[in-house]
């Protein structure tokens, strides 16, 4: 069974860094005309995985899920499932087909480093490689790790199931995906 830990990835901590969002996003997008922070953890838009609406000069609006992490890590944290208080298993970010975000933004507050992941490509990589990644994590191979993090929600305390994969593995798989298309 994975170790249960608190990783400091929660909505309140992410909101503490909301003022940095425009600066961070301007490194990735040069044509921003507006940034709207979606209020309320339980709003209908938030339940679709959207923390930020990013308006571009072209008229396009992008949706972003934002996660702030303390420290600096050389991994990508994939939230793939929940174990609810009553024992039911429900999907996490990478496995929930109802989520609507375009990008997943990680911000490492201690180093001010950020990582913007295309959510569609992330989900595609998950579908192709999750079995391998989960097996490698269960065997503690090459920097892969499984962890659980306790959180509280509308239905009480639940455990998030997290898979940490080395950043270089993610980018290698992503580059190979592009070569295969």
C-alpha positions in Angstrom: 0.0 0.0 0.0 1.3 3.5 -0.9 2.5 5.7 1.9 -0.1 8.3 3.0 1.4 11.8 3.1 0.4 15.4 2.8 2.0 17.1 -0.1 0.8 20.6 0.4 -1.1 20.6 -3.0 -4.4 22.2 -2.0 -6.6 24.9 -3.3 -5.9 27.3 -0.4 -2.2 27.1 -1.0 -2.6 27.6 -4.7 -4.7 30.7 -4.1 -1.9 32.2 -2.0 0.1 32.4 -5.3 -2.7 33.6 -7.5 -1.0 37.0 -7.9 1.9 35.3 -9.7 -0.4 33.7 -12.3 -0.3 36.4 -14.9 3.5 36.6 -14.7 3.8 32.9 -15.0 1.4 32.5 -17.8 3.0 35.4 -19.8 6.1 33.2 -20.1 4.0 30.6 -22.0 1.5 32.9 -23.9 2.6 36.2 -25.4 -1.0 37.4 -26.4 -2.9 37.4 -23.1 -5.6 40.0 -22.8 -7.2 38.7 -19.6 -6.9 36.2 -16.7 -10.0 35.2 -14.7 -9.6 33.2 -11.6 -12.6 30.9 -11.1 -13.9 31.4 -7.6 -15.2 28.8 -5.3 -13.8 25.3 -4.8 -17.2 23.7 -5.5 -18.5 25.9 -8.3 -19.6 24.1 -11.4 -16.7 25.3 -13.5 -14.2 24.3 -10.7 -15.7 20.8 -10.7 -14.7 20.6 -14.4 -11.1 21.1 -13.4 -10.9 24.8 -14.3 -9.2 27.2 -12.0 -8.2 29.9 -14.6 -9.8 31.2 -17.8 -7.1 32.7 -20.0 -8.3 35.0 -22.7 -6.1 35.5 -25.7 -5.9 38.3 -28.3 -7.2 35.9 -30.9 -10.5 35.6 -29.0 -9.7 32.1 -27.9 -10.2 31.2 -24.2 -8.0 28.5 -22.6 -8.9 26.7 -19.4 -6.2 25.9 -16.9 -6.0 23.8 -13.7 -3.4 25.2 -11.4 -1.4 23.4 -8.7 1.1 25.0 -6.5 3.7 22.7 -4.8 6.1 23.6 -2.0 9.7 22.7 -2.7 11.2 21.8 -6.0 10.9 18.4 -7.5 12.2 16.7 -10.6 8.9 14.8 -11.1 5.5 15.2 -12.6 2.7 14.5 -10.1 -0.2 12.6 -11.7 -3.4 12.5 -9.6 -5.1 9.4 -10.9 -7.7 8.4 -8.4 -9.5 8.8 -5.1 -10.4 6.4 -2.3 -13.5 8.0 -0.8 -14.4 7.8 3.0 -16.8 4.9 2.3 -14.2 3.0 0.3 -15.5 3.8 -3.2 -12.9 4.5 -5.8 -13.4 7.5 -8.1 -11.3 9.0 -10.9 -8.6 11.6 -10.4 -7.5 14.3 -12.7 -5.8 12.2 -15.4 -8.6 9.5 -15.4 -11.7 11.7 -15.1 -13.4 12.1 -18.5 -15.6 14.9 -17.3 -12.8 17.4 -16.8 -12.5 20.3 -19.3 -9.2 21.9 -18.9 -6.7 22.6 -21.7 -3.6 22.8 -19.6 -2.3 21.7 -16.2 0.0 24.3 -14.6 2.4 23.3 -11.8 4.1 26.1 -9.9 6.9 25.3 -7.5 6.8 28.2 -5.0 10.2 27.8 -3.4 12.1 28.1 -6.7 9.5 30.0 -8.8 9.8 27.3 -11.4 6.6 26.3 -13.4 5.6 23.6 -15.7 2.7 23.8 -18.2 1.4 20.5 -19.5 -1.0 20.1 -22.4 -3.9 18.2 -20.7 -5.0 16.4 -23.9 -1.4 15.1 -24.5 -1.0 14.2 -20.8 -4.2 12.1 -20.9 -3.0 10.5 -24.1 0.3 9.6 -22.5 -1.6 8.3 -19.5 -3.7 6.0 -21.6 -0.6 4.6 -23.4 1.8 4.3 -20.5 -0.2 4.2 -17.2 0.2 0.4 -16.8 4.0 0.6 -17.2 4.3 3.7 -15.0 2.2 2.2 -12.2 4.1 -1.1 -12.4 7.4 0.8 -12.2 6.2 2.8 -9.2 5.0 -0.3 -7.4 8.5 -1.8 -7.9 10.1 1.5 -7.0 12.0 1.6 -10.2 13.9 4.6 -11.6 12.4 7.4 -9.5 8.7 6.4 -10.0 6.7 6.6 -6.8 3.1 5.9 -5.6 1.8 8.0 -2.7 -1.6 8.9 -1.2 -2.5 12.2 0.2 -5.4 12.9 2.6 -7.9 15.6 1.6 -11.3 16.7 2.8 -14.2 17.3 0.6 -18.0 17.4 0.6 -18.2 13.8 1.6 -15.6 13.8 4.3 -12.0 12.8 4.3 -10.7 10.9 1.2 -7.3 9.8 -0.1 -5.9 11.0 -3.4 -3.9 8.4 -5.3 -0.8 10.0 -6.7 1.8 8.7 -9.2 5.1 10.6 -9.4 7.0 10.1 -12.6 10.5 11.5 -13.4 10.2 14.7 -15.6 12.7 13.3 -18.1 10.5 10.2 -18.5 7.4 12.4 -19.2 9.2 14.5 -21.8 10.8 11.5 -23.4 7.4 9.8 -23.8 5.9 13.0 -25.1 8.7 13.4 -27.7 8.2 9.8 -28.8 4.5 10.4 -29.1 5.1 13.3 -31.5 7.5 11.0 -33.5 4.8 8.3 -33.7 2.0 10.7 -35.0 
